[in-house]
């Protein structure tokens, strides 16, 4: 029975996570642009230093790539900036600890991503922390999903 209560609780919470009636004030807009722009520049520089590229599969359509990028951004934001942030706050973690823990776990989950290894973990951790701050300031996952989608698209364009 507790499992059903758990699902019902998240059904109610998810309405707040995906609220779109948000106001993008100047600090949040600057934060979002800085995250996307900074991430893109760092990844481009890393790529230009000779990191091996993945093999492009030319048969992937733009629609399939777009769907994959959107699905990834939504799934990761719901998990890290949604469920994990909510549970850490509910457990009594401070805002700073919540941001650091969710960001660190996000980074560790990207060990095999791009860039690979410890550099990738460090960059993904920093990204997770910045997007965590954005999510809490905006009180919605929508801006976080948008930023995540833009950075994933930049990674895709750099690699392919």
C-alpha positions, -999 to +999 in steps of 0.1 A: +000+000+000+029+024+007+040+020-029+007+035-041+010+064-017+045+070-030+032+072-066+003+095-056+027+118-038+049+122-069+019+127-091+010+158-070+045+170-068+051+166-106+025+193-112+048+218-095+079+205-112+065+211-147+047+244-141+052+267-170+039+299-156+074+310-145+090+344-149+125+344-162+141+373-144+175+386-154+196+366-130+180+333-140+182+342-177+219+350-174+224+318-154+207+297-181+227+313-209+260+310-190+254+273-183+246+265-219+273+288-234+300+278-209+293+241-213+294+244-250+327+262-250+343+238-225+331+208-245+343+223-278+378+230-263+380+195-249+370+181-282+396+202-300+423+188-278+420+154-296+394+135-277+383+106-299+350+111-317+321+087-317+311+072-351+283+090-367+254+068-378+241+086-409+208+067-409+196+085-378+170+110-387+168+145-372+135+134-356+151+104-339+180+124-326+157+151-313+135+126-296+165+109-280+179+142-268+145+153-254+139+120-237+173+120-221+170+156-209+135+150-194+145+117-178+177+130-162+160+162-149+131+143-134+155+118-117+181+143-104+165+177-101+131+162-094+131+130-073+166+132-058+162+169-049+128+163-034+139+133-013+171+151-001+150+181+010+124+158+026+153+141+045+163+174+060+193+182+038+202+219+036+198+236+002+236+237-003+240+200+006+210+191-016+226+208-046+261+193-039+248+157-034+225+157-065+252+173-086+278+148-075+256+118-081+247+133-115+284+136-123+292+100-111+264+087-133+281+102-163+315+084-159+311+067-193+296+098-210+313+125-230+339+136-221+349+102-206+363+094-171+373+118-144+371+149-166+336+140-176+326+134-140+340+167-130+322+186-158+289+167-153+291+174-116+296+211-122+268+211-147+245+192-122+253+218-095+245+247-118+213+233-131+203+223-096+206+259-085+186+270-116+159+244-108+156+256-072+156+293-080+130+288-108+110+263-087+103+243-119+120+216-140+111+232-173+141+256-174+164+228-163+151+206-191+156+234-216+192+240-205+199+203-204+184+198-239+205+227-253+237+213-238+230+178-250+223+192-285+257+210-283+274+177-274+257+160-303+268+187-327+304+186-314+306+149-317+288+145-350 
